Amino acid sequence: MHWLRNPSPQGALQDLAAGHGPVTHETLDRLQPYGTVRLIRAALVTAGAIPPRDEQLARLEDQVLRIAARVIDPGDRRTVRSFATWHHLRRLRRRSQPASYEQINSARTEIKAAAELVNWLRQHGTTLADCRQHDIDEWLTGTAWLRVLARTFLAWAVRNRHAQKVKIPARQQRLSGAGIHTDKRWNLIRRLLHDDTLDLRDRVAGLILLLFAQPLTRISTLTIDQIDDDGVLLTLTLGAEPIQIPPPLDDLLRALRDRRQGHAAIGRTDSNPWLFPGGVPGGHLSSHQLQRNMKALGVHARPARNTSLIDLAADLPAVVLSQLLDLHLSTATRWTATAGSPAADYAADLLRRADR
């Protein structure tokens, strides 16, 4: 009721009431502001008044048109839209699960980089079709961080004969990256297991991160169907094979499943499939909010996950790691190799020095 007293939702609802015909997603797409309409849309979907849709993907489709509109040359504009449609949108539409914010943001950033590149080439007296490697090298000397992200677009353009054989070199990927000391990891685990003053939701999320190396984007979208409980044995399915959860974590998972509570004023949490319900009706907690919650507990997601993966990879074969944690086999193999190499000991030594 407090929200409904605000001018923004009042205006949006008045616009809906003044319209003609049924309320559809297309009707809502014409309303502003986005945040208000997002909540109204979620309430209508939760109530069954309109069908669900992938909102992140729908918003990206709209943003593609806006990004392409900033491209100066009509031919370049068509090329950028083709890249967005056939490389990114087609791949995202084929997913069985809705795309995460991070996946959508990555696609949007690469499409922006494509638009920037073709405009830059025009402004420097050449085109995508005629540019040479020295043009690309000059493009990379700029200060904008976006420039290296045009690599995906350029590779796509070469494959589809929109450009000659030019490329942006891949950035060297480091598997492990920064981490935390193993002792710190176990201290955090002990605190989350036994400190009853902490929020139950944050305790369970942090433990899944620290024990099973799950990214926050995956933790935030866990459902209660991934928990199997016969009253004695509780398992959690993260990959192809379920994981038997030992005490006391099994009791924490049971408590969260039975007492989970979101912040949405509309819709019942017990009909919500998410283990971590969020503030949008029918939605799950966002990975960004989960990240903020973890930081408040002293758990920094990426370093903690890196250390967890190193420790798990040191004890488990790659195929087992892949099946339990939903990692691609090649990724699990690289983590296993990293964990068993002298470089892992060297990295651990560096972490110990950093902690001092």
Residue pairs with C-beta under 8 A, 6 or more apart in sequence:
3 9
3 39
3 265
4 10
4 13
8 33
8 35
8 36
9 36
9 39
9 40
12 31
12 32
12 36
12 37
12 40
13 40
15 31
16 23
16 27
16 28
16 31
16 40
19 27
21 27
23 44
23 49
23 50
24 50
25 41
25 50
25 51
25 53
25 58
28 37
28 40
28 41
28 44
29 58
29 62
31 37
31 40
34 59
38 55
38 280
39 280
39 281
41 50
41 55
42 264
42 266
42 280
42 281
42 282
42 283
43 266
43 267
43 281
44 50
45 51
45 52
45 53
45 281
45 282
46 266
46 267
46 281
46 282
47 266
47 267
52 282
54 98
54 99
55 98
56 98
56 99
56 100
56 101
56 104
57 89
57 92
57 93
57 98
57 99
57 104
59 104
60 88
60 89
60 92
60 104
60 107
60 108
61 89
63 108
63 111
64 81
64 84
64 85
64 89
64 111
67 80
67 84
67 108
67 111
67 112
67 115
68 77
68 80
68 81
68 84
68 115
69 77
70 115
70 119
71 77
71 80
71 115
71 118
71 119
72 119
72 122
73 118
73 122
73 127
76 118
76 119
76 122
76 127
76 128
79 118
79 128
79 157
79 162
80 111
80 114
80 115
80 118
80 153
82 160
83 111
83 114
83 153
83 156
83 157
84 107
84 111
84 114
87 152
87 153
87 156
88 107
88 110
88 111
89 107
92 99
92 103
92 104
92 107
97 221
100 217
100 221
100 287
101 217
101 286
101 287
101 288
102 217
102 287
109 146
109 149
110 149
110 150
110 152
110 153
111 153
112 146
113 146
113 147
113 149
113 150
113 153
114 150
114 153
116 144
116 146
116 147
116 150
117 128
117 139
117 147
117 150
117 153
117 154
118 127
118 128
120 139
121 127
121 128
121 131
121 135
121 139
124 135
124 138
126 132
126 135
128 157
128 162
128 163
129 162
129 163
129 164
130 164
131 163
131 164
131 166
132 164
132 166
133 166
133 167
135 166
136 154
136 166
136 167
136 168
139 147
139 150
140 147
140 148
140 168
148 168
148 171
150 168
151 167
151 168
151 169
151 170
154 163
154 166
154 167
154 168
155 167
156 162
157 163
158 164
158 165
158 166
158 167
175 334
175 335
175 338
176 306
176 309
176 310
176 338
176 344
176 347
177 302
177 303
177 306
178 302
178 303
178 306
179 303
179 304
179 306
179 307
179 310
179 347
179 351
180 300
180 303
180 304
180 306
180 307
180 351
181 307
181 348
181 351
181 352
181 355
182 307
182 311
182 348
184 355
185 210
185 304
185 307
185 308
185 311
188 206
188 210
188 297
188 298
188 299
188 304
189 207
189 210
189 211
191 198
192 198
192 202
192 203
192 206
192 207
192 210
192 297
193 203
193 207
193 248
193 249
193 252
194 248
195 203
198 297
199 293
200 252
200 255
200 256
200 259
201 256
201 260
201 276
201 285
201 293
202 293
202 294
202 296
202 297
203 252
204 249
204 252
204 253
204 256
204 275
205 216
205 219
205 220
205 276
205 290
205 293
205 294
206 294
206 297
206 299
207 249
207 252
208 214
208 219
208 222
208 236
209 215
209 216
209 219
209 294
209 299
209 301
209 304
209 305
209 308
210 299
210 304
210 308
211 249
211 308
212 236
212 238
212 243
212 308
212 312
212 324
212 325
213 305
213 308
213 309
213 312
213 325
214 238
214 305
214 325
215 287
215 301
215 305
216 287
216 290
216 291
216 294
216 301
217 287
218 238
218 326
219 276
219 287
219 290
220 276
220 284
220 285
220 286
220 287
220 290
221 274
221 284
222 274
222 275
222 276
223 273
223 274
223 275
224 257
224 260
224 273
224 274
224 275
225 273
226 236
226 237
226 238
226 275
227 234
227 235
227 236
227 237
227 253
227 257
227 275
228 234
228 235
228 236
228 237
228 242
229 235
229 250
229 254
229 257
233 244
234 244
234 245
234 250
234 253
234 254
235 242
235 243
235 244
235 245
236 242
236 243
236 245
236 253
237 243
238 324
238 325
238 326
239 322
239 323
239 324
239 325
239 326
239 327
240 322
240 323
240 324
240 326
241 323
241 324
243 324
245 253
256 275
257 275
260 269
260 272
260 274
260 275
260 276
260 277
261 269
261 277
262 269
262 272
262 274
262 277
262 278
262 279
262 283
262 285
263 277
263 278
263 279
264 277
264 278
264 279
264 280
264 281
264 282
264 283
265 281
266 281
267 281
267 282
269 277
272 282
274 283
274 284
274 285
276 284
276 285
276 290
277 283
277 284
277 285
278 284
278 285
278 286
278 289
279 285
291 301
294 300
294 301
307 351
309 335
309 339
310 335
310 338
310 339
310 344
310 347
311 339
312 321
312 325
312 335
313 321
313 332
313 335
313 336
313 338
313 339
313 340
314 339
314 340
314 344
316 324
316 336
317 336
318 329
318 332
318 333
318 335
318 336
319 329
319 332
321 327
321 332
321 335
321 336
322 328
322 329
322 331
322 332
325 332
327 335
338 344
